[in-house]
């Protein structure tokens, strides 16, 4: 099974990471301003987002 990131197309913010077969992902309902991209592992939305269709580290992290 593969991992997929559901993300907001305007900001790249990851809404959720899903693991499943291709047919499941193709039929998964998403919002109008969201898209799905395959990724190589589980994403951590605290530190990563989608930029140009790729999982990318956030440039600046908020203090925790």
N, C-alpha and C positions, 0 to 999 in steps of 0.2 A: 504494500500500500504506500501511497505517496502523501506528502504533506502539501497543503495549500493554504495560502493566506488570503483571507477576505479583508479588503482594505478600502478606505475612502479614496476615491480617485482625485479629489481636490487637494488632500493633505498628505496622503500616503499612510495615514494612521491605520494600524492593523486593528481590525474589529475583532477577529478571531482567527485561530489556526485550526484547520480541520485535517484529519487524516482519513483517507478513504480511497476507494477505487474511482477511476475516471468517470464512470457512468453516474456515480452518486454526486460528484461535484458538478457535472454538467446539468443535472436536474435540481441542484440546490437553489432555493429562492434567495435572491439578494436584493437590496434596496437599489433605487435608481442611480444613486451616486456612489455605488460600490462596484468593485470588480474582484476577480479571483486570479491569483497567479500561483504557479507551482513553486515550491521552495524545497530545499534539500534537507530540512530538519524543522523541528518545532521552533517557532519564533518566540522571542521574548519582547512583547510590545512596550515594555518599560525602557528598553535600550535600542530597539530597532524599529524601522519603518520601511515602507516600500518606496523606492525612488527609481524611476525609469524602468519599472517592471522587475526590480531586483531587491532582495532583502539587504538593507544597508544599516550600519550603525548610526545612531543619532549623533550629530556633531556636538551638541552640548547637553549634558544631563542635569536635571534639577537635583538640588541637594536633598538628601533623604534623611 
